[in-house]
Amino acid sequence: MKSRLGVGLSLALLIAAGPAVAQQAQDEAVKDEASQAPVQDVQGRGAVGQQGPASSLGNTQAQPDSGAAVSSTAEQEVFPSALTADTRRPPPPGLIGDWLAIRTRLARRGIGLTARYASESAYNVTGGERQVFRETGQFDAGMLLDLDKVAGLKGGAFQATITWRRGRNLSDDAGLGTLQQVQEVYGRGQTLRVTQLWYEQVIGDKLELKLGLTNPGEDFAAFSCQFMNLSFCGAQPGNLAGDYWFNWPVSQLGARARMKLDKTHYLSAAVYQINPRNLDNGFFIAHVDGGTGVLIPVEAGWTPTARDGRVGAYKIGGWIATADGDDVYLDVNRRPQSVTGLEPLQRSSRYGVYVNVEQQLTGRARDGKAVSGLSVFANITQTDRQTSVTDNQVSLGLFYRGLVPRLRGEVLGIAVARTNVNGRVARGQRLASTAGRIQDGAEQAAELFYSIQPLEGLELRPNVQWIRHPGGVKHADDVGVVGLKAAITL
């Protein structure tokens, strides 16, 4: 353990400035409008390292893109970025700026560094077992290397990121009983871990390969974490099937291939090891042994740009997982497990499908990102009903930029979601003679936030959440939460 800890600390020191600062050199030329629309791509191009030939509207699920591939501005097929204070996206220029031009000099040599702390505070004004205030947060730091500049390897990129999560969460401590956390940054172990350690290579002008420690949410069903409620954060499959689809900050050994069919269409496929040991709290670089199966996602995407410059992203995908899973209703003899008390029936495969739609409707876009106007999104996911307690989720929302145009990083966000409890779960609960609360419905969540950047590198996003039928229990009291999502970038 000591040796692994030593290696981990050495890595942490090496990348202690974090994953995306190569953007600073390019921000100099477009400071005026880019300061309102944080640069999503640290190399001034589409998101080869994220989810397709481009990043999505508000896609902050992954950390900064690799700098490998498209260099022509005309080919930067990136989508509207809805904004800021996000725990999983390239941050804007930091509080210290380009001190002594260090960042600019490093960027010219193909080295991008960042460090950021994201905080989420929440208080339940109604609902739950008691009213309390809780704050939780994440520090992330990393390094992005453009290997063309660093080592002469054209089309190559290397990303390393560590994360440290701390604090307590309101959902547990106040007994809210929600299916989705009201503070998305909490969870997966309040610990230091390696979140990214991957190499990416562009071959020709069509194929992109990625290999190393990563997670499926970087490249499949990728979505932003601008809202604080988990219902609207990250790759939705991980919210429903989180026992084998591990989103940020947990990494898995994986390999992904993406084929660019033309300027607006792509196909992606990948294989990730499913390894529950990667949920351990002790710091480690990677676990190879202990895998229980593989996760195989596929995705087809269309990233159109209208004649007026407004942008969008349309994705459809699905996955199969080979790890065994417990049937939520039947026991080993195919009788109701809640009645017999026997071990659950084991299912040998698990699966699901999803659709993501993101579109800018009004306003202006610049470099593939919305800088004003209205953008909307819809995320829909269905998992298999044999093994998933929550079997589908639908979220709808909008972002509006420009209510007060003079404010830096000003964005209004509104969203609603429905997370459904599998009817087979409720059936088993009704059969149990000691059944207490019955999860016989769907959790309905809504969130409103307003975000600004009072200083370069400081993002503030107050929000209000309302959760109806928490836990999918129809008779449960509604939950109301007021919160603040904030981030400081060095």
LINVEN-V559542 format. One record per residue. N is the residue number from 1. RES is the residue in three letters. OMEGA is omega in degrees with one decimal (999 if undefined). D_CENTER is the distance of its C-alpha to the mean C-alpha in Angstrom with 2 decimals. Layout:
[[N,RES,OMEGA,D_CENTER] [N,RES,OMEGA,D_CENTER]]
This chain:
[[1,MET,-179.4,29.57] [2,LYS,-179.2,31.09] [3,SER,179.4,30.89] [4,ARG,177.2,27.23] [5,LEU,178.5,26.62] [6,GLY,177.1,28.72] [7,VAL,-179.4,26.80] [8,GLY,179.4,23.51] [9,LEU,176.7,25.15] [10,SER,177.4,26.55] [11,LEU,-179.2,23.19] [12,ALA,178.9,21.91] [13,LEU,-178.8,24.99] [14,LEU,-172.9,24.65] [15,ILE,-172.2,21.25] [16,ALA,173.5,21.66] [17,ALA,172.0,21.13] [18,GLY,-164.1,17.41] [19,PRO,-179.3,15.27] [20,ALA,-169.7,16.14] [21,VAL,176.7,19.45] [22,ALA,177.6,21.30] [23,GLN,-173.1,20.45] [24,GLN,-178.2,23.12] [25,ALA,-177.9,25.99] [26,GLN,177.7,24.99] [27,ASP,-178.3,24.27] [28,GLU,-174.2,27.98] [29,ALA,-176.2,29.13] [30,VAL,-172.2,26.94] [31,LYS,-173.1,26.67] [32,ASP,-176.8,27.92] [33,GLU,-178.5,25.23] [34,ALA,178.1,22.42] [35,SER,176.3,22.59] [36,GLN,-179.2,21.55] [37,ALA,-175.5,18.71] [38,PRO,-176.2,16.78] [39,VAL,-178.3,16.93] [40,GLN,-173.4,13.80] [41,ASP,-173.5,15.78] [42,VAL,179.9,17.73] [43,GLN,177.9,20.45] [44,GLY,-179.5,21.05] [45,ARG,179.9,20.07] [46,GLY,-169.7,17.66] [47,ALA,176.5,14.46] [48,VAL,-176.6,16.06] [49,GLY,-176.3,13.55] [50,GLN,-166.2,10.53] [51,GLN,178.0,11.11] [52,GLY,176.7,14.75] [53,PRO,179.8,17.64] [54,ALA,173.6,15.44] [55,SER,-174.9,12.12] [56,SER,173.1,11.47] [57,LEU,-179.1,12.60] [58,GLY,-178.2,10.35] [59,ASN,176.2,7.81] [60,THR,-178.0,6.12] [61,GLN,179.9,3.04] [62,ALA,171.4,6.12] [63,GLN,-171.0,8.97] [64,PRO,-179.9,12.19] [65,ASP,179.1,13.81] [66,SER,172.1,16.78] [67,GLY,-173.2,19.89] [68,ALA,163.4,21.58] [69,ALA,-165.8,22.90] [70,VAL,178.6,23.66] [71,SER,-179.6,25.72] [72,SER,178.8,27.37] [73,THR,-179.1,26.09] [74,ALA,-177.4,27.20] [75,GLU,179.6,24.81] [76,GLN,-176.4,21.64] [77,GLU,176.3,19.96] [78,VAL,-170.8,16.92] [79,PHE,-173.9,15.88] [80,PRO,173.9,15.94] [81,SER,-174.8,13.61] [82,ALA,165.1,13.85] [83,LEU,-143.5,13.70] [84,THR,174.3,13.36] [85,ALA,-174.1,12.83] [86,ASP,-177.7,9.17] [87,THR,-173.7,8.10] [88,ARG,178.2,5.94] [89,ARG,176.4,8.49] [90,PRO,-176.8,12.16] [91,PRO,174.6,14.16] [92,PRO,175.9,17.40] [93,PRO,-170.0,20.77] [94,GLY,-177.5,21.34] [95,LEU,-177.5,24.10] [96,ILE,178.5,26.39] [97,GLY,179.5,26.14] [98,ASP,-174.0,27.70] [99,TRP,-179.2,30.08] [100,LEU,179.4,33.04] [101,ALA,-178.2,31.15] [102,ILE,-177.2,29.50] [103,ARG,179.5,26.12] [104,THR,179.5,27.91] [105,ARG,177.9,30.09] [106,LEU,-180.0,27.30] [107,ALA,178.6,25.40] [108,ARG,178.7,28.65] [109,ARG,176.3,28.77] [110,GLY,-178.1,25.30] [111,ILE,176.6,23.70] [112,GLY,-178.1,20.61] [113,LEU,174.3,19.98] [114,THR,170.7,17.85] [115,ALA,-175.2,17.67] [116,ARG,171.0,15.93] [117,TYR,177.3,15.96] [118,ALA,-176.4,13.74] [119,SER,175.4,15.63] [120,GLU,-179.6,15.39] [121,SER,-176.8,18.86] [122,ALA,177.0,20.03] [123,TYR,179.6,23.44] [124,ASN,-179.4,24.47] [125,VAL,176.4,27.42] [126,THR,178.8,28.19] [127,GLY,-178.6,27.48] [128,GLY,-179.2,26.81] [129,GLU,178.3,29.48] [130,ARG,-179.5,29.80] [131,GLN,-179.3,28.59] [132,VAL,175.3,26.90] [133,PHE,178.6,24.73] [134,ARG,175.6,21.86] [135,GLU,176.1,19.73] [136,THR,-175.7,16.93] [137,GLY,-179.3,14.97] [138,GLN,169.4,13.40] [139,PHE,175.4,15.15] [140,ASP,-179.8,13.74] [141,ALA,-177.5,16.18] [142,GLY,-176.5,16.51] [143,MET,175.8,18.61] [144,LEU,-179.3,18.37] [145,LEU,168.0,21.68] [146,ASP,-171.5,23.08] [147,LEU,173.0,25.48] [148,ASP,-179.8,27.77] [149,LYS,-175.4,28.71] [150,VAL,-172.2,28.53] [151,ALA,179.7,30.33] [152,GLY,179.1,31.46] [153,LEU,-175.2,29.15] [154,LYS,178.6,28.48] [155,GLY,-178.2,25.11] [156,GLY,177.4,23.66] [157,ALA,178.3,20.75] [158,PHE,-179.4,19.65] [159,GLN,173.8,16.52] [160,ALA,-179.5,16.71] [161,THR,170.0,14.44] [162,ILE,176.9,15.25] [163,THR,175.0,13.66] [164,TRP,178.2,15.79] [165,ARG,-176.7,15.00] [166,ARG,174.0,17.98] [167,GLY,179.2,19.48] [168,ARG,-175.6,20.01] [169,ASN,-175.4,18.40] [170,LEU,-176.2,20.25] [171,SER,-179.2,19.46] [172,ASP,-171.2,21.46] [173,ASP,177.8,24.00] [174,ALA,-179.9,25.05] [175,GLY,-177.5,25.13] [176,LEU,178.8,23.20] [177,GLY,-176.9,22.87] [178,THR,174.0,19.66] [179,LEU,-178.5,17.62] [180,GLN,-177.2,14.31] [181,GLN,177.2,14.04] [182,VAL,173.8,15.04] [183,GLN,-172.0,13.26] [184,GLU,-174.2,9.60] [185,VAL,179.6,9.85] [186,TYR,168.2,12.68] [187,GLY,-178.7,13.14] [188,ARG,177.7,13.37] [189,GLY,178.6,16.42] [190,GLN,-169.0,17.25] [191,THR,174.3,18.07] [192,LEU,-179.7,17.96] [193,ARG,171.4,16.32] [194,VAL,-176.9,15.78] [195,THR,177.2,12.13] [196,GLN,173.3,13.08] [197,LEU,-172.6,16.63] [198,TRP,177.4,17.04] [199,TYR,178.4,19.59] [200,GLU,-178.7,19.40] [201,GLN,173.9,22.55] [202,VAL,180.0,23.50] [203,ILE,-174.4,26.68] [204,GLY,178.4,28.79] [205,ASP,-176.2,27.17] [206,LYS,-168.8,25.48] [207,LEU,176.1,23.84] [208,GLU,179.7,20.89] [209,LEU,-178.4,20.52] [210,LYS,-173.9,17.96] [211,LEU,175.1,18.92] [212,GLY,177.1,18.10] [213,LEU,-176.6,15.61] [214,THR,174.6,12.13] [215,ASN,-174.9,9.76] [216,PRO,-178.8,9.67] [217,GLY,175.3,6.03] [218,GLU,-169.3,6.88] [219,ASP,-176.8,9.79] [220,PHE,-177.6,10.05] [221,ALA,-174.9,9.11] [222,ALA,179.2,6.31] [223,PHE,-174.9,5.77] [224,SER,171.5,5.69] [225,CYS,179.7,5.82] [226,GLN,173.6,9.49] [227,PHE,-178.4,10.96] [228,MET,177.2,11.66] [229,ASN,-176.2,12.19] [230,LEU,178.5,9.70] [231,SER,-175.6,11.33] [232,PHE,-171.7,9.59] [233,CYS,170.1,6.01] [234,GLY,180.0,3.09] [235,ALA,-172.6,5.52] [236,GLN,178.4,8.62] [237,PRO,178.3,10.75] [238,GLY,176.7,9.20] [239,ASN,-176.4,10.21] [240,LEU,-176.3,13.64] [241,ALA,-173.6,14.38] [242,GLY,177.3,12.77] [243,ASP,174.0,16.10] [244,TYR,172.2,15.64] [245,TRP,-174.6,12.16] [246,PHE,174.5,10.43] [247,ASN,171.8,6.68] [248,TRP,8.0,6.13] [249,PRO,-179.0,8.75] [250,VAL,179.1,11.05] [251,SER,176.2,12.41] [252,GLN,171.1,14.84] [253,LEU,-177.1,17.60] [254,GLY,176.2,16.95] [255,ALA,-178.1,18.37] [256,ARG,174.8,17.16] [257,ALA,177.6,19.54] [258,ARG,179.1,19.09] [259,MET,177.2,22.22] [260,LYS,-176.3,22.67] [261,LEU,173.5,25.31] [262,ASP,-174.8,26.14] [263,LYS,-175.6,24.75] [264,THR,-178.0,22.64] [265,HIS,178.2,22.12] [266,TYR,172.4,20.37] [267,LEU,178.8,20.02] [268,SER,174.4,17.64] [269,ALA,-177.3,18.23] [270,ALA,172.7,17.31] [271,VAL,178.0,18.49] [272,TYR,173.3,16.70] [273,GLN,171.8,18.81] [274,ILE,-174.8,18.21] [275,ASN,-179.6,19.38] [276,PRO,179.4,19.33] [277,ARG,179.1,20.86] [278,ASN,173.5,17.59] [279,LEU,-179.4,16.96] [280,ASP,-179.6,20.10] [281,ASN,179.5,20.30] [282,GLY,-176.7,22.77] [283,PHE,179.1,21.58] [284,PHE,176.1,21.83] [285,ILE,179.8,20.90] [286,ALA,170.5,20.46] [287,HIS,177.6,22.03] [288,VAL,178.4,23.71] [289,ASP,179.7,25.98] [290,GLY,179.6,25.02] [291,GLY,-179.8,23.10] [292,THR,-178.7,23.66] [293,GLY,178.8,22.75] [294,VAL,174.2,20.39] [295,LEU,-177.5,17.50] [296,ILE,176.4,18.30] [297,PRO,173.1,15.99] [298,VAL,-178.8,17.39] [299,GLU,171.5,16.39] [300,ALA,-176.3,18.67] [301,GLY,176.8,17.74] [302,TRP,-174.0,19.88] [303,THR,-174.5,19.19] [304,PRO,170.0,22.37] [305,THR,-178.2,23.75] [306,ALA,179.7,26.56] [307,ARG,178.5,29.89] [308,ASP,176.3,29.18] [309,GLY,179.8,26.10] [310,ARG,-166.8,23.53] [311,VAL,-179.3,20.52] [312,GLY,178.5,18.33] [313,ALA,-179.6,16.15] [314,TYR,-175.0,17.11] [315,LYS,171.9,15.62] [316,ILE,-176.2,17.10] [317,GLY,177.8,16.37] [318,GLY,-177.6,17.20] [319,TRP,171.2,17.41] [320,ILE,175.7,20.07] [321,ALA,-176.2,19.93] [322,THR,178.5,23.24] [323,ALA,177.7,22.81] [324,ASP,177.4,25.17] [325,GLY,179.4,24.07] [326,ASP,170.3,26.19] [327,ASP,-174.8,27.60] [328,VAL,-175.8,26.87] [329,TYR,-172.1,30.50] [330,LEU,173.6,32.97] [331,ASP,-175.8,34.55] [332,VAL,177.9,36.01] [333,ASN,179.8,39.01] [334,ARG,171.6,36.98] [335,ARG,-178.3,38.05] [336,PRO,-175.9,36.01] [337,GLN,-179.5,34.48] [338,SER,178.4,34.60] [339,VAL,-175.2,38.38] [340,THR,-177.2,39.30] [341,GLY,179.6,37.02] [342,LEU,179.5,36.84] [343,GLU,-179.5,33.93] [344,PRO,174.5,31.45] [345,LEU,179.9,31.86] [346,GLN,175.7,29.63] [347,ARG,-171.7,27.85] [348,SER,177.7,27.48] [349,SER,-178.3,24.68] [350,ARG,-171.1,21.64] [351,TYR,177.7,20.01] [352,GLY,178.1,18.15] [353,VAL,178.7,17.51] [354,TYR,173.8,15.18] [355,VAL,174.8,15.70] [356,ASN,177.2,13.56] [357,VAL,178.9,15.79] [358,GLU,-174.6,15.30] [359,GLN,171.3,18.54] [360,GLN,-175.8,20.22] [361,LEU,-178.5,23.53] [362,THR,175.2,25.40] [363,GLY,-175.4,25.70] [364,ARG,173.5,25.30] [365,ALA,177.3,22.82] [366,ARG,-178.6,23.17] [367,ASP,176.3,21.90] [368,GLY,-178.7,19.64] [369,LYS,176.5,18.06] [370,ALA,176.5,19.39] [371,VAL,175.0,21.51] [372,SER,174.6,23.22] [373,GLY,-172.1,23.64] [374,LEU,172.3,21.80] [375,SER,-178.1,18.67] [376,VAL,177.7,17.69] [377,PHE,172.4,15.07] [378,ALA,177.5,15.35] [379,ASN,-178.0,13.15] [380,ILE,-179.4,15.39] [381,THR,175.5,15.06] [382,GLN,176.7,18.10] [383,THR,179.6,18.48] [384,ASP,-175.4,21.91] [385,ARG,179.8,24.16] [386,GLN,-170.9,25.89] [387,THR,-174.1,23.29] [388,SER,176.7,20.52] [389,VAL,172.2,21.29] [390,THR,-168.5,18.93] [391,ASP,173.1,19.57] [392,ASN,179.1,18.02] [393,GLN,176.3,15.80] [394,VAL,175.8,16.30] [395,SER,-179.9,14.71] [396,LEU,180.0,16.43] [397,GLY,179.9,16.32] [398,LEU,171.3,17.41] [399,PHE,175.9,17.19] [400,TYR,178.7,20.55] [401,ARG,172.6,21.40] [402,GLY,174.1,24.98] [403,LEU,175.0,26.46] [404,VAL,-169.8,27.81] [405,PRO,-176.6,27.61] [406,ARG,179.7,29.05] [407,LEU,179.1,26.24] [408,ARG,174.3,23.77] [409,GLY,-174.2,20.13] [410,GLU,-179.0,21.25] [411,VAL,171.9,19.01] [412,LEU,178.4,19.50] [413,GLY,177.4,16.83] [414,ILE,179.7,17.94] [415,ALA,174.1,16.37] [416,VAL,-178.9,17.73] [417,ALA,175.3,16.55] [418,ARG,178.2,18.57] [419,THR,-171.1,17.61] [420,ASN,173.5,20.67] [421,VAL,179.4,22.40] [422,ASN,-179.9,24.10] [423,GLY,177.6,27.79] [424,ARG,176.6,28.94] [425,VAL,179.4,27.55] [426,ALA,179.0,29.57] [427,ARG,177.9,32.58] [428,GLY,179.1,32.62] [429,GLN,179.1,32.34] [430,ARG,-179.0,35.31] [431,LEU,-178.1,37.38] [432,ALA,-176.8,36.93] [433,SER,-178.8,39.99] [434,THR,-176.1,38.16] [435,ALA,175.2,35.24] [436,GLY,178.2,34.11] [437,ARG,-179.3,31.37] [438,ILE,178.4,30.60] [439,GLN,-171.6,27.09] [440,ASP,-178.1,28.69] [441,GLY,-178.7,26.33] [442,ALA,174.4,22.87] [443,GLU,-179.6,20.84] [444,GLN,-175.6,20.59] [445,ALA,175.3,18.39] [446,ALA,178.8,18.65] [447,GLU,174.6,17.36] [448,LEU,174.6,18.91] [449,PHE,173.6,17.94] [450,TYR,-170.2,19.80] [451,SER,174.9,18.55] [452,ILE,173.6,20.83] [453,GLN,-178.9,21.28] [454,PRO,177.5,24.73] [455,LEU,172.8,24.78] [456,GLU,179.6,23.29] [457,GLY,177.7,20.46] [458,LEU,-178.8,20.38] [459,GLU,-179.6,18.06] [460,LEU,-175.8,19.01] [461,ARG,173.9,17.53] [462,PRO,-177.7,19.74] [463,ASN,174.7,18.78] [464,VAL,178.8,20.58] [465,GLN,173.5,19.39] [466,TRP,-177.9,21.69] [467,ILE,178.4,21.27] [468,ARG,-176.1,24.08] [469,HIS,180.0,25.07] [470,PRO,-178.0,22.72] [471,GLY,-176.1,22.29] [472,GLY,-180.0,23.72] [473,VAL,-171.7,27.13] [474,LYS,-176.6,29.23] [475,HIS,-178.9,31.56] [476,ALA,179.3,29.06] [477,ASP,176.6,29.24] [478,ASP,179.2,26.66] [479,VAL,174.6,24.31] [480,GLY,-175.2,24.04] [481,VAL,168.7,21.84] [482,VAL,-174.7,22.06] [483,GLY,176.1,19.54] [484,LEU,173.2,18.59] [485,LYS,-175.3,15.32] [486,ALA,177.6,16.39] [487,ALA,174.9,15.72] [488,ILE,178.6,18.42] [489,THR,-179.2,18.25] [490,LEU,999,21.33]]
